[in-house]
Amino acid sequence: MCKSLISAILLLILFGCSNVTHLDNKIDYSNNLLIPSIEFTVIKTYPHDPASFTEGLVFHDNQLFESTGSPDEFPYTRSVLGPIDLNTGKIIVKVELDKEKYFGEGITFLNNKIYQLTWKNQLGFIYDSKTYKQIGSFKFSNKEGWGLTTDGVNIIISDGTNIITYLDPDSLKVIKTLNVTFKGSPMWHLNELEYIKGYLYANIYWTSKIVEIDPKTGIITGIIDLNTLFEDANKIFPFSNLTNGIAYDSLTDKIYVTGKFWPIIYQIKLKSKK
């Protein structure tokens, strides 16, 4: 048994976080005439380190990258980022934050730079995408930092609320904010982000749902239900935690999803909305 799996089992047994309570039953996802469901098929699976508390997932330069957080209740977790070895699922650590000071969150690549959020410090870090050397940092006004992506022009941040914030990548000043709505009401708990073919996709914290968001209006235009993948991961590793992590390879049109402490990364293909 690999060292990371032993660590995951020990820390989760000791600190008892195996039972994941979802909010799915508290959100009315009915009326598909308003919010179409987006079906998917699993194309391939890869191993994922079950000791990784996934906060960000992104595809860049023919590699899948991950960033992780380090909750106090899981003392063996680390806030790291780097490419994933798809043979083992382990992160090849290129950056590690001092977990006494920072909790790592989402990451994205833009203009030969890596941008990384932290959770409660209102601080982000900037690294050279080739050397991983820190070349800057930035403050943001959002109370917390959660997900991070780019549309190829702007840096796009989620903070756990219903608001998406766009930053200029050079000045790192706010360009605009987007109010995300579900059937006319604010959609809270927006988490990990990805930009795919003109739409924003966001994990909804405490659920197994990914929502598709029109970046022009903020209106949710589709829902992907990953509960079957959550259940599958949980059968393999009973301490699999919340669904989190979306990455897109625009060159090959491949989408990757996973979750916190999941033993698997799933490559999926989206079908037409129903």
Summary of the structure (lengths in Angstrom):
residues: 274
radius of gyration: 17.3
end to end distance: 42.2
largest distance: 48.9
contacts: 922
relative contact order: 0.18
helix: 9%
strand: 46%
